[in-house]
Amino acid sequence: MTTRIIEKTVTFQRPFVLAGLDEVLPAGDYLVETEEELIGGLSYAAYRRISTVLRLQAESGLPHLTRAMTVDPEELDQALRRDCNGAHD
């Protein structure tokens, strides 16, 4: 199957938490990578999401070191909405 990766940057104005991570993540910009695969056999191009990964700065703070965390895209969207609304996690 053909796959593609879509990258976008999301910005959190406040510290936030996500399930599966035992730390509070600081406010800032985060790269989100969504991998999708082409659904075959259709008369038009359609893709299905395979995974969503959030890139995290390494605790050392060195800009070239990152960690990757697979996240639930719905949970990430909810965290972004809470951040926009000023709600705390």
C-alpha positions in Angstrom: 0.0 0.0 0.0 1.0 3.6 -0.6 1.5 5.6 2.5 2.0 9.3 3.2 3.0 11.3 6.2 1.4 14.6 7.0 3.2 17.0 9.3 1.8 19.9 11.2 2.8 22.0 14.2 0.4 22.5 17.1 0.9 25.1 19.8 0.0 24.8 23.4 -0.2 28.0 25.4 -0.2 26.2 28.7 1.3 23.0 30.1 -0.8 19.9 29.3 -1.0 16.1 29.9 -1.9 13.2 27.7 -2.8 9.6 28.7 0.1 7.3 28.7 2.6 9.9 29.6 3.6 10.3 33.3 4.7 13.9 32.9 3.3 17.4 32.3 4.4 18.6 29.0 5.4 22.3 28.8 3.7 24.9 26.7 5.2 25.3 23.3 5.2 24.1 19.7 5.0 20.4 18.9 5.4 18.6 15.6 2.6 16.1 14.9 3.1 13.4 12.2 0.1 11.5 10.9 0.8 8.5 8.7 -2.0 7.5 6.3 -2.3 4.7 3.8 -4.1 4.8 0.5 -7.3 2.8 0.4 -7.2 0.7 -2.8 -10.0 -0.2 -5.1 -11.8 3.1 -5.1 -12.5 5.4 -8.0 -11.0 8.3 -6.0 -8.1 8.7 -3.7 -8.9 8.2 -0.1 -6.6 7.6 2.9 -7.0 5.9 6.2 -5.0 7.0 9.3 -2.5 4.5 10.5 -0.9 6.4 13.3 -0.4 9.8 14.9 2.9 10.7 16.6 3.7 13.7 18.8 7.4 14.7 18.7 8.7 15.7 22.1 11.9 17.6 23.0 14.3 15.4 24.8 14.6 16.2 28.5 18.2 17.3 27.9 16.8 20.3 26.0 19.1 19.8 23.0 17.1 20.9 19.9 18.3 18.0 17.8 17.2 15.3 20.2 13.5 14.4 20.2 11.3 11.6 21.5 8.3 10.3 19.7 5.0 9.4 21.4 2.1 7.7 19.6 -1.1 9.5 20.6 -4.8 9.2 20.1 -5.6 12.1 17.7 -9.0 12.6 19.4 -7.3 13.0 22.8 -4.8 15.5 21.2 -7.6 17.5 19.7 -9.4 17.6 23.1 -6.2 18.8 24.8 -5.8 21.6 22.2 -9.4 22.6 22.7 -8.9 22.8 26.5 -5.8 24.8 26.0 -7.7 27.3 23.7 -10.5 27.6 26.3 -8.1 28.1 29.2 -9.2 25.0 31.0 -6.7 23.0 33.1 -6.0 19.3 32.6 
